[in-house]
Amino acid sequence: MKSRIDAILRREQAEYLDSLLPPRDPLLAAMEKFAADENHPIADAEVAQLMQVLLRLKTPRHILEVGTNIGYSVVVMGRECDRGAIVETIELNPQTLHKAKSFVGDAKLECQVIFHEGAALEVISRLSGPFDFVFIDCVKTEYGDYLDQLLPKLQQGALIVCDNLLWKGEVAAAPREGEEPSATALRIFNHRITTDPRLLTSILPMSDGIGLSVVL
Ligand SMILES: C[S@@+](CC[C@H](N)C(=O)[O-])C[C@H]1O[C@@H](n2cnc3c(N)ncnc32)[C@H](O)[C@@H]1O
């Protein structure tokens, strides 16, 4: 979720692109309203749209999401999966996870959804994978640790999608004393995913910055 519409793109571009997004169905609209009313940081609608395109191309069998929140992205991803696919998702907050289970139940997905309650780093260490699609959308200072834990559990050709890589526009600014730890951590993470020989990465300046990395 971006902090300001013009934090990354110029306002005119961002508003124009927003105007091209398709209308949401009643469930996603209700989830977006709930998130806005209750201040839950779900993915932006343009990220949801991008995920749909990526999933339609890739047809993954085993998805891992780091950071469930109210299950908005689980619904978006799950709708692109058929009966044989599995979506696993991790959330620290039990009340938030309870809400996610309720919304995801309403979606009546064909695929299996496995909810994990706990700290992402602790949960990932217990998962065996292999995963072919990962959505990282959790603690920004931990993105590098998620990647360390996940790389051995990813198939060749797996796609890693990371949200908020430009973090309110702060990541591209010159490092400064007292900046948010998330900005510092994401600057390091972005350098890593764009230079690691095991990954092929593109970072898109949409929403709050989206990373797409293919495991080579
Ligand atoms: C940005 S939200 C996820 C949004 C979700 N992917 C979506 O688009 O609908 C990040 C979530 O991670 C959860 N979280 C925070 N710290 C965590 C941790 N250490 N382990 C697992 N989840 C955590 C937060 O409670 C929050 O719900």
PDBQT file of the ligand as one rigid body, heavy atoms in Angstrom, charges set to zero:
ROOT
HETATM    1  C1  LIG A 301       1.630  -5.473   4.147  1.00  0.00    +0.000 C 
HETATM    2  S1  LIG A 301       0.737  -6.584   5.111  1.00  0.00    +0.000 S 
HETATM    3  C2  LIG A 301       0.382  -7.908   4.008  1.00  0.00    +0.000 C 
HETATM    4  C3  LIG A 301      -0.652  -7.554   3.000  1.00  0.00    +0.000 C 
HETATM    5  C4  LIG A 301      -1.135  -8.716   2.159  1.00  0.00    +0.000 C 
HETATM    6  N1  LIG A 301      -0.027  -9.355   1.478  1.00  0.00    +0.000 N 
HETATM    7  C5  LIG A 301      -2.144  -8.254   1.126  1.00  0.00    +0.000 C 
HETATM    8  O1  LIG A 301      -1.734  -7.654   0.137  1.00  0.00    +0.000 OA
HETATM    9  O2  LIG A 301      -3.324  -8.439   1.340  1.00  0.00    +0.000 OA
HETATM   10  C6  LIG A 301       1.960  -7.289   6.151  1.00  0.00    +0.000 C 
HETATM   11  C7  LIG A 301       1.417  -8.206   7.222  1.00  0.00    +0.000 C 
HETATM   12  O3  LIG A 301       2.530  -8.831   7.858  1.00  0.00    +0.000 OA
HETATM   13  C8  LIG A 301       2.205  -9.023   9.215  1.00  0.00    +0.000 C 
HETATM   14  N2  LIG A 301       3.456  -9.186   9.979  1.00  0.00    +0.000 N 
HETATM   15  C9  LIG A 301       4.190  -8.235  10.611  1.00  0.00    +0.000 A 
HETATM   16  N3  LIG A 301       5.306  -8.769  11.139  1.00  0.00    +0.000 NA
HETATM   17  C10 LIG A 301       5.270 -10.083  10.829  1.00  0.00    +0.000 A 
HETATM   18  C11 LIG A 301       6.134 -11.164  11.085  1.00  0.00    +0.000 A 
HETATM   19  N4  LIG A 301       7.299 -10.999  11.746  1.00  0.00    +0.000 N 
HETATM   20  N5  LIG A 301       5.796 -12.377  10.625  1.00  0.00    +0.000 NA
HETATM   21  C12 LIG A 301       4.631 -12.570   9.922  1.00  0.00    +0.000 A 
HETATM   22  N6  LIG A 301       3.776 -11.569   9.653  1.00  0.00    +0.000 NA
HETATM   23  C13 LIG A 301       4.088 -10.350  10.102  1.00  0.00    +0.000 A 
HETATM   24  C14 LIG A 301       1.417  -7.795   9.600  1.00  0.00    +0.000 C 
HETATM   25  O4  LIG A 301       0.599  -8.073  10.724  1.00  0.00    +0.000 OA
HETATM   26  C15 LIG A 301       0.633  -7.507   8.330  1.00  0.00    +0.000 C 
HETATM   27  O5  LIG A 301      -0.647  -8.048   8.409  1.00  0.00    +0.000 OA
ENDROOT
TORSDOF 0
